[in-house]
Amino acid sequence: MAILDILEFPDTRLRTKARPVVAVDDRIRQLVDDMFDTMYDANGIGLAATQVNVHERVVVMDLSEERDQPLVFINPEVEVLDTDTRDYDEGCLSVPGFYETVQRPENIRVKALDRDGNPYELEPDGLLAVCIQHELDHLEGKLFVDYLSPLKRQRIRAKLEKLQRQNR
């Protein structure tokens, strides 16, 4: 079990665009396992590799209360199925302590590889669709605070920078 360090906003490494995974091998499976350990340890429901300073297209997620429904998305691709959007309160392990309302499409299709490299497809809605879009944003170097007004984003940045200085 390895708990990885989670990068926090405004760390510029969070802005790195992830590259595709070339092969789903033991290294990637170990990364997936470590990411699950890290996410569960931090009481999160989703984690992108970018957040642990690995810039490859890997996301792990588990929305279950029992922590027994792990989902792995390797090289995920999303297609919006309908342009209707809904407001959701989002938080992020890389923006600890902050929750803000973000508008996202409700119905999507995602294609990805699982932990063993097998392709699969989902058409999630609701919270799962939101979480997938949130985590895939990380792979593009984007954070949920990017959807907020510049003033809100700056306030969050200033508070986190102050906390980070205090914790050094």
Chimera marker file (.cmm) of the C-alpha trace (Angstrom):
<marker_set name="trace">
<marker id="1" x="0.000" y="0.000" z="0.000" r="1" g="1" b="0" radius="0.5"/>
<marker id="2" x="1.387" y="3.364" z="-1.017" r="1" g="1" b="0" radius="0.5"/>
<marker id="3" x="-0.151" y="6.688" z="-0.173" r="1" g="1" b="0" radius="0.5"/>
<marker id="4" x="0.904" y="9.221" z="-2.796" r="1" g="1" b="0" radius="0.5"/>
<marker id="5" x="1.185" y="12.974" z="-2.271" r="1" g="1" b="0" radius="0.5"/>
<marker id="6" x="-1.779" y="14.884" z="-3.688" r="1" g="1" b="0" radius="0.5"/>
<marker id="7" x="-0.882" y="18.142" z="-5.421" r="1" g="1" b="0" radius="0.5"/>
<marker id="8" x="-2.866" y="21.161" z="-4.274" r="1" g="1" b="0" radius="0.5"/>
<marker id="9" x="-4.052" y="24.220" z="-6.160" r="1" g="1" b="0" radius="0.5"/>
<marker id="10" x="-2.338" y="26.470" z="-7.260" r="1" g="1" b="0" radius="0.5"/>
<marker id="11" x="0.501" y="23.983" z="-7.961" r="1" g="1" b="0" radius="0.5"/>
<marker id="12" x="1.360" y="24.452" z="-11.642" r="1" g="1" b="0" radius="0.5"/>
<marker id="13" x="1.883" y="20.705" z="-12.141" r="1" g="1" b="0" radius="0.5"/>
<marker id="14" x="-1.918" y="20.367" z="-11.948" r="1" g="1" b="0" radius="0.5"/>
<marker id="15" x="-2.023" y="22.249" z="-15.272" r="1" g="1" b="0" radius="0.5"/>
<marker id="16" x="-0.046" y="19.562" z="-17.123" r="1" g="1" b="0" radius="0.5"/>
<marker id="17" x="-2.002" y="17.773" z="-19.831" r="1" g="1" b="0" radius="0.5"/>
<marker id="18" x="-1.797" y="13.998" z="-19.354" r="1" g="1" b="0" radius="0.5"/>
<marker id="19" x="-0.539" y="11.791" z="-22.159" r="1" g="1" b="0" radius="0.5"/>
<marker id="20" x="-2.167" y="8.509" z="-23.167" r="1" g="1" b="0" radius="0.5"/>
<marker id="21" x="-1.128" y="5.291" z="-21.480" r="1" g="1" b="0" radius="0.5"/>
<marker id="22" x="0.827" y="3.279" z="-24.049" r="1" g="1" b="0" radius="0.5"/>
<marker id="23" x="0.434" y="-0.125" z="-22.387" r="1" g="1" b="0" radius="0.5"/>
<marker id="24" x="-1.603" y="-1.344" z="-19.433" r="1" g="1" b="0" radius="0.5"/>
<marker id="25" x="1.145" y="-3.222" z="-17.637" r="1" g="1" b="0" radius="0.5"/>
<marker id="26" x="2.232" y="-3.945" z="-14.060" r="1" g="1" b="0" radius="0.5"/>
<marker id="27" x="3.454" y="-0.358" z="-13.631" r="1" g="1" b="0" radius="0.5"/>
<marker id="28" x="0.024" y="1.033" z="-14.527" r="1" g="1" b="0" radius="0.5"/>
<marker id="29" x="-1.776" y="-1.543" z="-12.364" r="1" g="1" b="0" radius="0.5"/>
<marker id="30" x="0.474" y="-0.552" z="-9.425" r="1" g="1" b="0" radius="0.5"/>
<marker id="31" x="-0.308" y="3.116" z="-10.104" r="1" g="1" b="0" radius="0.5"/>
<marker id="32" x="-4.036" y="2.283" z="-10.085" r="1" g="1" b="0" radius="0.5"/>
<marker id="33" x="-3.692" y="0.424" z="-6.758" r="1" g="1" b="0" radius="0.5"/>
<marker id="34" x="-1.686" y="3.266" z="-5.205" r="1" g="1" b="0" radius="0.5"/>
<marker id="35" x="-4.211" y="5.805" z="-6.467" r="1" g="1" b="0" radius="0.5"/>
<marker id="36" x="-7.076" y="3.866" z="-4.849" r="1" g="1" b="0" radius="0.5"/>
<marker id="37" x="-5.116" y="3.684" z="-1.559" r="1" g="1" b="0" radius="0.5"/>
<marker id="38" x="-4.472" y="7.431" z="-1.764" r="1" g="1" b="0" radius="0.5"/>
<marker id="39" x="-8.073" y="8.309" z="-2.656" r="1" g="1" b="0" radius="0.5"/>
<marker id="40" x="-9.547" y="6.143" z="0.117" r="1" g="1" b="0" radius="0.5"/>
<marker id="41" x="-7.025" y="7.509" z="2.641" r="1" g="1" b="0" radius="0.5"/>
<marker id="42" x="-8.062" y="11.075" z="1.723" r="1" g="1" b="0" radius="0.5"/>
<marker id="43" x="-11.806" y="10.208" z="1.859" r="1" g="1" b="0" radius="0.5"/>
<marker id="44" x="-12.225" y="11.083" z="-1.806" r="1" g="1" b="0" radius="0.5"/>
<marker id="45" x="-14.499" y="9.563" z="-4.422" r="1" g="1" b="0" radius="0.5"/>
<marker id="46" x="-12.289" y="10.177" z="-7.450" r="1" g="1" b="0" radius="0.5"/>
<marker id="47" x="-8.642" y="10.790" z="-8.267" r="1" g="1" b="0" radius="0.5"/>
<marker id="48" x="-6.820" y="11.525" z="-11.514" r="1" g="1" b="0" radius="0.5"/>
<marker id="49" x="-3.168" y="10.588" z="-11.988" r="1" g="1" b="0" radius="0.5"/>
<marker id="50" x="-2.369" y="14.247" z="-12.629" r="1" g="1" b="0" radius="0.5"/>
<marker id="51" x="-3.284" y="14.973" z="-9.004" r="1" g="1" b="0" radius="0.5"/>
<marker id="52" x="-0.481" y="12.674" z="-7.823" r="1" g="1" b="0" radius="0.5"/>
<marker id="53" x="2.009" y="14.150" z="-10.301" r="1" g="1" b="0" radius="0.5"/>
<marker id="54" x="1.781" y="11.304" z="-12.815" r="1" g="1" b="0" radius="0.5"/>
<marker id="55" x="0.824" y="12.790" z="-16.147" r="1" g="1" b="0" radius="0.5"/>
<marker id="56" x="-0.814" y="9.814" z="-17.804" r="1" g="1" b="0" radius="0.5"/>
<marker id="57" x="-4.499" y="9.337" z="-18.596" r="1" g="1" b="0" radius="0.5"/>
<marker id="58" x="-5.570" y="7.282" z="-15.559" r="1" g="1" b="0" radius="0.5"/>
<marker id="59" x="-8.542" y="7.929" z="-13.253" r="1" g="1" b="0" radius="0.5"/>
<marker id="60" x="-9.868" y="5.921" z="-10.311" r="1" g="1" b="0" radius="0.5"/>
<marker id="61" x="-13.250" y="6.365" z="-8.692" r="1" g="1" b="0" radius="0.5"/>
<marker id="62" x="-15.514" y="4.783" z="-6.094" r="1" g="1" b="0" radius="0.5"/>
<marker id="63" x="-18.824" y="6.445" z="-5.225" r="1" g="1" b="0" radius="0.5"/>
<marker id="64" x="-20.044" y="3.652" z="-2.949" r="1" g="1" b="0" radius="0.5"/>
<marker id="65" x="-20.456" y="4.138" z="0.797" r="1" g="1" b="0" radius="0.5"/>
<marker id="66" x="-18.810" y="0.756" z="1.438" r="1" g="1" b="0" radius="0.5"/>
<marker id="67" x="-15.831" y="1.520" z="-0.827" r="1" g="1" b="0" radius="0.5"/>
<marker id="68" x="-16.463" y="-1.689" z="-2.736" r="1" g="1" b="0" radius="0.5"/>
<marker id="69" x="-17.302" y="-0.464" z="-6.251" r="1" g="1" b="0" radius="0.5"/>
<marker id="70" x="-13.973" y="0.693" z="-7.682" r="1" g="1" b="0" radius="0.5"/>
<marker id="71" x="-13.951" y="2.041" z="-11.222" r="1" g="1" b="0" radius="0.5"/>
<marker id="72" x="-10.842" y="2.464" z="-13.349" r="1" g="1" b="0" radius="0.5"/>
<marker id="73" x="-10.675" y="4.646" z="-16.449" r="1" g="1" b="0" radius="0.5"/>
<marker id="74" x="-7.504" y="4.363" z="-18.536" r="1" g="1" b="0" radius="0.5"/>
<marker id="75" x="-7.310" y="6.585" z="-21.628" r="1" g="1" b="0" radius="0.5"/>
<marker id="76" x="-10.911" y="7.724" z="-21.111" r="1" g="1" b="0" radius="0.5"/>
<marker id="77" x="-12.836" y="9.602" z="-23.785" r="1" g="1" b="0" radius="0.5"/>
<marker id="78" x="-16.124" y="11.382" z="-23.102" r="1" g="1" b="0" radius="0.5"/>
<marker id="79" x="-18.938" y="12.218" z="-25.461" r="1" g="1" b="0" radius="0.5"/>
<marker id="80" x="-21.741" y="14.533" z="-24.330" r="1" g="1" b="0" radius="0.5"/>
<marker id="81" x="-25.040" y="12.880" z="-25.253" r="1" g="1" b="0" radius="0.5"/>
<marker id="82" x="-27.278" y="15.822" z="-24.528" r="1" g="1" b="0" radius="0.5"/>
<marker id="83" x="-26.595" y="19.473" z="-23.907" r="1" g="1" b="0" radius="0.5"/>
<marker id="84" x="-28.884" y="19.749" z="-20.867" r="1" g="1" b="0" radius="0.5"/>
<marker id="85" x="-26.813" y="20.759" z="-17.869" r="1" g="1" b="0" radius="0.5"/>
<marker id="86" x="-27.345" y="20.677" z="-14.146" r="1" g="1" b="0" radius="0.5"/>
<marker id="87" x="-25.738" y="22.451" z="-11.202" r="1" g="1" b="0" radius="0.5"/>
<marker id="88" x="-23.677" y="20.276" z="-8.871" r="1" g="1" b="0" radius="0.5"/>
<marker id="89" x="-21.700" y="21.179" z="-5.770" r="1" g="1" b="0" radius="0.5"/>
<marker id="90" x="-18.171" y="19.979" z="-6.399" r="1" g="1" b="0" radius="0.5"/>
<marker id="91" x="-15.169" y="19.575" z="-4.180" r="1" g="1" b="0" radius="0.5"/>
<marker id="92" x="-11.702" y="18.300" z="-4.967" r="1" g="1" b="0" radius="0.5"/>
<marker id="93" x="-8.828" y="16.651" z="-3.147" r="1" g="1" b="0" radius="0.5"/>
<marker id="94" x="-6.543" y="19.180" z="-4.866" r="1" g="1" b="0" radius="0.5"/>
<marker id="95" x="-8.664" y="22.097" z="-3.612" r="1" g="1" b="0" radius="0.5"/>
<marker id="96" x="-9.235" y="20.916" z="-0.033" r="1" g="1" b="0" radius="0.5"/>
<marker id="97" x="-12.024" y="22.421" z="2.018" r="1" g="1" b="0" radius="0.5"/>
<marker id="98" x="-13.815" y="24.197" z="-0.822" r="1" g="1" b="0" radius="0.5"/>
<marker id="99" x="-17.117" y="23.282" z="-2.474" r="1" g="1" b="0" radius="0.5"/>
<marker id="100" x="-18.616" y="25.336" z="-5.271" r="1" g="1" b="0" radius="0.5"/>
<marker id="101" x="-21.473" y="24.943" z="-7.732" r="1" g="1" b="0" radius="0.5"/>
<marker id="102" x="-20.445" y="23.926" z="-11.244" r="1" g="1" b="0" radius="0.5"/>
<marker id="103" x="-22.690" y="23.356" z="-14.243" r="1" g="1" b="0" radius="0.5"/>
<marker id="104" x="-22.055" y="20.168" z="-16.234" r="1" g="1" b="0" radius="0.5"/>
<marker id="105" x="-23.860" y="18.035" z="-18.824" r="1" g="1" b="0" radius="0.5"/>
<marker id="106" x="-26.070" y="15.389" z="-17.238" r="1" g="1" b="0" radius="0.5"/>
<marker id="107" x="-25.784" y="12.625" z="-19.830" r="1" g="1" b="0" radius="0.5"/>
<marker id="108" x="-22.489" y="11.417" z="-21.234" r="1" g="1" b="0" radius="0.5"/>
<marker id="109" x="-20.876" y="8.358" z="-22.760" r="1" g="1" b="0" radius="0.5"/>
<marker id="110" x="-17.398" y="7.354" z="-21.657" r="1" g="1" b="0" radius="0.5"/>
<marker id="111" x="-15.101" y="4.872" z="-23.353" r="1" g="1" b="0" radius="0.5"/>
<marker id="112" x="-12.037" y="3.640" z="-21.488" r="1" g="1" b="0" radius="0.5"/>
<marker id="113" x="-9.822" y="0.705" z="-20.640" r="1" g="1" b="0" radius="0.5"/>
<marker id="114" x="-10.198" y="-1.094" z="-17.316" r="1" g="1" b="0" radius="0.5"/>
<marker id="115" x="-7.390" y="-2.118" z="-14.917" r="1" g="1" b="0" radius="0.5"/>
<marker id="116" x="-6.512" y="-5.046" z="-17.188" r="1" g="1" b="0" radius="0.5"/>
<marker id="117" x="-6.557" y="-3.051" z="-20.422" r="1" g="1" b="0" radius="0.5"/>
<marker id="118" x="-9.964" y="-4.279" z="-21.581" r="1" g="1" b="0" radius="0.5"/>
<marker id="119" x="-12.092" y="-1.682" z="-23.398" r="1" g="1" b="0" radius="0.5"/>
<marker id="120" x="-15.517" y="-0.816" z="-22.027" r="1" g="1" b="0" radius="0.5"/>
<marker id="121" x="-18.210" y="1.824" z="-22.365" r="1" g="1" b="0" radius="0.5"/>
<marker id="122" x="-20.605" y="3.457" z="-19.879" r="1" g="1" b="0" radius="0.5"/>
<marker id="123" x="-23.493" y="5.908" z="-20.192" r="1" g="1" b="0" radius="0.5"/>
<marker id="124" x="-23.609" y="7.293" z="-16.659" r="1" g="1" b="0" radius="0.5"/>
<marker id="125" x="-25.817" y="10.108" z="-15.436" r="1" g="1" b="0" radius="0.5"/>
<marker id="126" x="-26.128" y="12.060" z="-12.217" r="1" g="1" b="0" radius="0.5"/>
<marker id="127" x="-23.246" y="12.064" z="-9.745" r="1" g="1" b="0" radius="0.5"/>
<marker id="128" x="-21.208" y="9.467" z="-11.628" r="1" g="1" b="0" radius="0.5"/>
<marker id="129" x="-21.364" y="11.515" z="-14.841" r="1" g="1" b="0" radius="0.5"/>
<marker id="130" x="-20.308" y="14.634" z="-12.928" r="1" g="1" b="0" radius="0.5"/>
<marker id="131" x="-17.405" y="12.859" z="-11.217" r="1" g="1" b="0" radius="0.5"/>
<marker id="132" x="-16.150" y="11.424" z="-14.489" r="1" g="1" b="0" radius="0.5"/>
<marker id="133" x="-16.194" y="14.858" z="-16.123" r="1" g="1" b="0" radius="0.5"/>
<marker id="134" x="-14.496" y="16.422" z="-13.077" r="1" g="1" b="0" radius="0.5"/>
<marker id="135" x="-11.676" y="13.849" z="-13.081" r="1" g="1" b="0" radius="0.5"/>
<marker id="136" x="-11.229" y="13.957" z="-16.848" r="1" g="1" b="0" radius="0.5"/>
<marker id="137" x="-10.818" y="17.730" z="-16.574" r="1" g="1" b="0" radius="0.5"/>
<marker id="138" x="-7.746" y="17.011" z="-14.420" r="1" g="1" b="0" radius="0.5"/>
<marker id="139" x="-6.251" y="15.008" z="-17.283" r="1" g="1" b="0" radius="0.5"/>
<marker id="140" x="-6.604" y="18.128" z="-19.445" r="1" g="1" b="0" radius="0.5"/>
<marker id="141" x="-4.927" y="20.340" z="-16.827" r="1" g="1" b="0" radius="0.5"/>
<marker id="142" x="-8.214" y="21.888" z="-15.727" r="1" g="1" b="0" radius="0.5"/>
<marker id="143" x="-9.679" y="22.275" z="-12.230" r="1" g="1" b="0" radius="0.5"/>
<marker id="144" x="-13.231" y="22.892" z="-11.072" r="1" g="1" b="0" radius="0.5"/>
<marker id="145" x="-12.161" y="26.352" z="-9.877" r="1" g="1" b="0" radius="0.5"/>
<marker id="146" x="-11.662" y="27.249" z="-13.560" r="1" g="1" b="0" radius="0.5"/>
<marker id="147" x="-15.464" y="27.246" z="-13.883" r="1" g="1" b="0" radius="0.5"/>
<marker id="148" x="-15.783" y="29.905" z="-11.173" r="1" g="1" b="0" radius="0.5"/>
<marker id="149" x="-15.555" y="33.663" z="-11.443" r="1" g="1" b="0" radius="0.5"/>
<marker id="150" x="-12.015" y="35.088" z="-11.358" r="1" g="1" b="0" radius="0.5"/>
<marker id="151" x="-12.803" y="36.687" z="-7.984" r="1" g="1" b="0" radius="0.5"/>
<marker id="152" x="-13.929" y="33.392" z="-6.378" r="1" g="1" b="0" radius="0.5"/>
<marker id="153" x="-10.963" y="31.552" z="-7.886" r="1" g="1" b="0" radius="0.5"/>
<marker id="154" x="-8.530" y="34.167" z="-6.536" r="1" g="1" b="0" radius="0.5"/>
<marker id="155" x="-10.057" y="34.023" z="-3.052" r="1" g="1" b="0" radius="0.5"/>
<marker id="156" x="-9.703" y="30.236" z="-2.961" r="1" g="1" b="0" radius="0.5"/>
<marker id="157" x="-6.134" y="30.502" z="-4.255" r="1" g="1" b="0" radius="0.5"/>
<marker id="158" x="-5.190" y="33.069" z="-1.597" r="1" g="1" b="0" radius="0.5"/>
<marker id="159" x="-6.692" y="30.974" z="1.233" r="1" g="1" b="0" radius="0.5"/>
<marker id="160" x="-4.929" y="27.805" z="0.084" r="1" g="1" b="0" radius="0.5"/>
<marker id="161" x="-1.599" y="29.582" z="-0.371" r="1" g="1" b="0" radius="0.5"/>
<marker id="162" x="-1.896" y="30.958" z="3.160" r="1" g="1" b="0" radius="0.5"/>
<marker id="163" x="-2.657" y="27.479" z="4.551" r="1" g="1" b="0" radius="0.5"/>
<marker id="164" x="0.239" y="25.970" z="2.592" r="1" g="1" b="0" radius="0.5"/>
<marker id="165" x="2.644" y="28.595" z="3.995" r="1" g="1" b="0" radius="0.5"/>
<marker id="166" x="1.414" y="27.897" z="7.533" r="1" g="1" b="0" radius="0.5"/>
<marker id="167" x="1.901" y="24.137" z="7.077" r="1" g="1" b="0" radius="0.5"/>
<marker id="168" x="5.504" y="24.426" z="5.848" r="1" g="1" b="0" radius="0.5"/>
<link id1="1" id2="2" r="1" g="1" b="0" radius="0.2"/>
<link id1="2" id2="3" r="1" g="1" b="0" radius="0.2"/>
<link id1="3" id2="4" r="1" g="1" b="0" radius="0.2"/>
<link id1="4" id2="5" r="1" g="1" b="0" radius="0.2"/>
<link id1="5" id2="6" r="1" g="1" b="0" radius="0.2"/>
<link id1="6" id2="7" r="1" g="1" b="0" radius="0.2"/>
<link id1="7" id2="8" r="1" g="1" b="0" radius="0.2"/>
<link id1="8" id2="9" r="1" g="1" b="0" radius="0.2"/>
<link id1="9" id2="10" r="1" g="1" b="0" radius="0.2"/>
<link id1="10" id2="11" r="1" g="1" b="0" radius="0.2"/>
<link id1="11" id2="12" r="1" g="1" b="0" radius="0.2"/>
<link id1="12" id2="13" r="1" g="1" b="0" radius="0.2"/>
<link id1="13" id2="14" r="1" g="1" b="0" radius="0.2"/>
<link id1="14" id2="15" r="1" g="1" b="0" radius="0.2"/>
<link id1="15" id2="16" r="1" g="1" b="0" radius="0.2"/>
<link id1="16" id2="17" r="1" g="1" b="0" radius="0.2"/>
<link id1="17" id2="18" r="1" g="1" b="0" radius="0.2"/>
<link id1="18" id2="19" r="1" g="1" b="0" radius="0.2"/>
<link id1="19" id2="20" r="1" g="1" b="0" radius="0.2"/>
<link id1="20" id2="21" r="1" g="1" b="0" radius="0.2"/>
<link id1="21" id2="22" r="1" g="1" b="0" radius="0.2"/>
<link id1="22" id2="23" r="1" g="1" b="0" radius="0.2"/>
<link id1="23" id2="24" r="1" g="1" b="0" radius="0.2"/>
<link id1="24" id2="25" r="1" g="1" b="0" radius="0.2"/>
<link id1="25" id2="26" r="1" g="1" b="0" radius="0.2"/>
<link id1="26" id2="27" r="1" g="1" b="0" radius="0.2"/>
<link id1="27" id2="28" r="1" g="1" b="0" radius="0.2"/>
<link id1="28" id2="29" r="1" g="1" b="0" radius="0.2"/>
<link id1="29" id2="30" r="1" g="1" b="0" radius="0.2"/>
<link id1="30" id2="31" r="1" g="1" b="0" radius="0.2"/>
<link id1="31" id2="32" r="1" g="1" b="0" radius="0.2"/>
<link id1="32" id2="33" r="1" g="1" b="0" radius="0.2"/>
<link id1="33" id2="34" r="1" g="1" b="0" radius="0.2"/>
<link id1="34" id2="35" r="1" g="1" b="0" radius="0.2"/>
<link id1="35" id2="36" r="1" g="1" b="0" radius="0.2"/>
<link id1="36" id2="37" r="1" g="1" b="0" radius="0.2"/>
<link id1="37" id2="38" r="1" g="1" b="0" radius="0.2"/>
<link id1="38" id2="39" r="1" g="1" b="0" radius="0.2"/>
<link id1="39" id2="40" r="1" g="1" b="0" radius="0.2"/>
<link id1="40" id2="41" r="1" g="1" b="0" radius="0.2"/>
<link id1="41" id2="42" r="1" g="1" b="0" radius="0.2"/>
<link id1="42" id2="43" r="1" g="1" b="0" radius="0.2"/>
<link id1="43" id2="44" r="1" g="1" b="0" radius="0.2"/>
<link id1="44" id2="45" r="1" g="1" b="0" radius="0.2"/>
<link id1="45" id2="46" r="1" g="1" b="0" radius="0.2"/>
<link id1="46" id2="47" r="1" g="1" b="0" radius="0.2"/>
<link id1="47" id2="48" r="1" g="1" b="0" radius="0.2"/>
<link id1="48" id2="49" r="1" g="1" b="0" radius="0.2"/>
<link id1="49" id2="50" r="1" g="1" b="0" radius="0.2"/>
<link id1="50" id2="51" r="1" g="1" b="0" radius="0.2"/>
<link id1="51" id2="52" r="1" g="1" b="0" radius="0.2"/>
<link id1="52" id2="53" r="1" g="1" b="0" radius="0.2"/>
<link id1="53" id2="54" r="1" g="1" b="0" radius="0.2"/>
<link id1="54" id2="55" r="1" g="1" b="0" radius="0.2"/>
<link id1="55" id2="56" r="1" g="1" b="0" radius="0.2"/>
<link id1="56" id2="57" r="1" g="1" b="0" radius="0.2"/>
<link id1="57" id2="58" r="1" g="1" b="0" radius="0.2"/>
<link id1="58" id2="59" r="1" g="1" b="0" radius="0.2"/>
<link id1="59" id2="60" r="1" g="1" b="0" radius="0.2"/>
<link id1="60" id2="61" r="1" g="1" b="0" radius="0.2"/>
<link id1="61" id2="62" r="1" g="1" b="0" radius="0.2"/>
<link id1="62" id2="63" r="1" g="1" b="0" radius="0.2"/>
<link id1="63" id2="64" r="1" g="1" b="0" radius="0.2"/>
<link id1="64" id2="65" r="1" g="1" b="0" radius="0.2"/>
<link id1="65" id2="66" r="1" g="1" b="0" radius="0.2"/>
<link id1="66" id2="67" r="1" g="1" b="0" radius="0.2"/>
<link id1="67" id2="68" r="1" g="1" b="0" radius="0.2"/>
<link id1="68" id2="69" r="1" g="1" b="0" radius="0.2"/>
<link id1="69" id2="70" r="1" g="1" b="0" radius="0.2"/>
<link id1="70" id2="71" r="1" g="1" b="0" radius="0.2"/>
<link id1="71" id2="72" r="1" g="1" b="0" radius="0.2"/>
<link id1="72" id2="73" r="1" g="1" b="0" radius="0.2"/>
<link id1="73" id2="74" r="1" g="1" b="0" radius="0.2"/>
<link id1="74" id2="75" r="1" g="1" b="0" radius="0.2"/>
<link id1="75" id2="76" r="1" g="1" b="0" radius="0.2"/>
<link id1="76" id2="77" r="1" g="1" b="0" radius="0.2"/>
<link id1="77" id2="78" r="1" g="1" b="0" radius="0.2"/>
<link id1="78" id2="79" r="1" g="1" b="0" radius="0.2"/>
<link id1="79" id2="80" r="1" g="1" b="0" radius="0.2"/>
<link id1="80" id2="81" r="1" g="1" b="0" radius="0.2"/>
<link id1="81" id2="82" r="1" g="1" b="0" radius="0.2"/>
<link id1="82" id2="83" r="1" g="1" b="0" radius="0.2"/>
<link id1="83" id2="84" r="1" g="1" b="0" radius="0.2"/>
<link id1="84" id2="85" r="1" g="1" b="0" radius="0.2"/>
<link id1="85" id2="86" r="1" g="1" b="0" radius="0.2"/>
<link id1="86" id2="87" r="1" g="1" b="0" radius="0.2"/>
<link id1="87" id2="88" r="1" g="1" b="0" radius="0.2"/>
<link id1="88" id2="89" r="1" g="1" b="0" radius="0.2"/>
<link id1="89" id2="90" r="1" g="1" b="0" radius="0.2"/>
<link id1="90" id2="91" r="1" g="1" b="0" radius="0.2"/>
<link id1="91" id2="92" r="1" g="1" b="0" radius="0.2"/>
<link id1="92" id2="93" r="1" g="1" b="0" radius="0.2"/>
<link id1="93" id2="94" r="1" g="1" b="0" radius="0.2"/>
<link id1="94" id2="95" r="1" g="1" b="0" radius="0.2"/>
<link id1="95" id2="96" r="1" g="1" b="0" radius="0.2"/>
<link id1="96" id2="97" r="1" g="1" b="0" radius="0.2"/>
<link id1="97" id2="98" r="1" g="1" b="0" radius="0.2"/>
<link id1="98" id2="99" r="1" g="1" b="0" radius="0.2"/>
<link id1="99" id2="100" r="1" g="1" b="0" radius="0.2"/>
<link id1="100" id2="101" r="1" g="1" b="0" radius="0.2"/>
<link id1="101" id2="102" r="1" g="1" b="0" radius="0.2"/>
<link id1="102" id2="103" r="1" g="1" b="0" radius="0.2"/>
<link id1="103" id2="104" r="1" g="1" b="0" radius="0.2"/>
<link id1="104" id2="105" r="1" g="1" b="0" radius="0.2"/>
<link id1="105" id2="106" r="1" g="1" b="0" radius="0.2"/>
<link id1="106" id2="107" r="1" g="1" b="0" radius="0.2"/>
<link id1="107" id2="108" r="1" g="1" b="0" radius="0.2"/>
<link id1="108" id2="109" r="1" g="1" b="0" radius="0.2"/>
<link id1="109" id2="110" r="1" g="1" b="0" radius="0.2"/>
<link id1="110" id2="111" r="1" g="1" b="0" radius="0.2"/>
<link id1="111" id2="112" r="1" g="1" b="0" radius="0.2"/>
<link id1="112" id2="113" r="1" g="1" b="0" radius="0.2"/>
<link id1="113" id2="114" r="1" g="1" b="0" radius="0.2"/>
<link id1="114" id2="115" r="1" g="1" b="0" radius="0.2"/>
<link id1="115" id2="116" r="1" g="1" b="0" radius="0.2"/>
<link id1="116" id2="117" r="1" g="1" b="0" radius="0.2"/>
<link id1="117" id2="118" r="1" g="1" b="0" radius="0.2"/>
<link id1="118" id2="119" r="1" g="1" b="0" radius="0.2"/>
<link id1="119" id2="120" r="1" g="1" b="0" radius="0.2"/>
<link id1="120" id2="121" r="1" g="1" b="0" radius="0.2"/>
<link id1="121" id2="122" r="1" g="1" b="0" radius="0.2"/>
<link id1="122" id2="123" r="1" g="1" b="0" radius="0.2"/>
<link id1="123" id2="124" r="1" g="1" b="0" radius="0.2"/>
<link id1="124" id2="125" r="1" g="1" b="0" radius="0.2"/>
<link id1="125" id2="126" r="1" g="1" b="0" radius="0.2"/>
<link id1="126" id2="127" r="1" g="1" b="0" radius="0.2"/>
<link id1="127" id2="128" r="1" g="1" b="0" radius="0.2"/>
<link id1="128" id2="129" r="1" g="1" b="0" radius="0.2"/>
<link id1="129" id2="130" r="1" g="1" b="0" radius="0.2"/>
<link id1="130" id2="131" r="1" g="1" b="0" radius="0.2"/>
<link id1="131" id2="132" r="1" g="1" b="0" radius="0.2"/>
<link id1="132" id2="133" r="1" g="1" b="0" radius="0.2"/>
<link id1="133" id2="134" r="1" g="1" b="0" radius="0.2"/>
<link id1="134" id2="135" r="1" g="1" b="0" radius="0.2"/>
<link id1="135" id2="136" r="1" g="1" b="0" radius="0.2"/>
<link id1="136" id2="137" r="1" g="1" b="0" radius="0.2"/>
<link id1="137" id2="138" r="1" g="1" b="0" radius="0.2"/>
<link id1="138" id2="139" r="1" g="1" b="0" radius="0.2"/>
<link id1="139" id2="140" r="1" g="1" b="0" radius="0.2"/>
<link id1="140" id2="141" r="1" g="1" b="0" radius="0.2"/>
<link id1="141" id2="142" r="1" g="1" b="0" radius="0.2"/>
<link id1="142" id2="143" r="1" g="1" b="0" radius="0.2"/>
<link id1="143" id2="144" r="1" g="1" b="0" radius="0.2"/>
<link id1="144" id2="145" r="1" g="1" b="0" radius="0.2"/>
<link id1="145" id2="146" r="1" g="1" b="0" radius="0.2"/>
<link id1="146" id2="147" r="1" g="1" b="0" radius="0.2"/>
<link id1="147" id2="148" r="1" g="1" b="0" radius="0.2"/>
<link id1="148" id2="149" r="1" g="1" b="0" radius="0.2"/>
<link id1="149" id2="150" r="1" g="1" b="0" radius="0.2"/>
<link id1="150" id2="151" r="1" g="1" b="0" radius="0.2"/>
<link id1="151" id2="152" r="1" g="1" b="0" radius="0.2"/>
<link id1="152" id2="153" r="1" g="1" b="0" radius="0.2"/>
<link id1="153" id2="154" r="1" g="1" b="0" radius="0.2"/>
<link id1="154" id2="155" r="1" g="1" b="0" radius="0.2"/>
<link id1="155" id2="156" r="1" g="1" b="0" radius="0.2"/>
<link id1="156" id2="157" r="1" g="1" b="0" radius="0.2"/>
<link id1="157" id2="158" r="1" g="1" b="0" radius="0.2"/>
<link id1="158" id2="159" r="1" g="1" b="0" radius="0.2"/>
<link id1="159" id2="160" r="1" g="1" b="0" radius="0.2"/>
<link id1="160" id2="161" r="1" g="1" b="0" radius="0.2"/>
<link id1="161" id2="162" r="1" g="1" b="0" radius="0.2"/>
<link id1="162" id2="163" r="1" g="1" b="0" radius="0.2"/>
<link id1="163" id2="164" r="1" g="1" b="0" radius="0.2"/>
<link id1="164" id2="165" r="1" g="1" b="0" radius="0.2"/>
<link id1="165" id2="166" r="1" g="1" b="0" radius="0.2"/>
<link id1="166" id2="167" r="1" g="1" b="0" radius="0.2"/>
<link id1="167" id2="168" r="1" g="1" b="0" radius="0.2"/>
</marker_set>
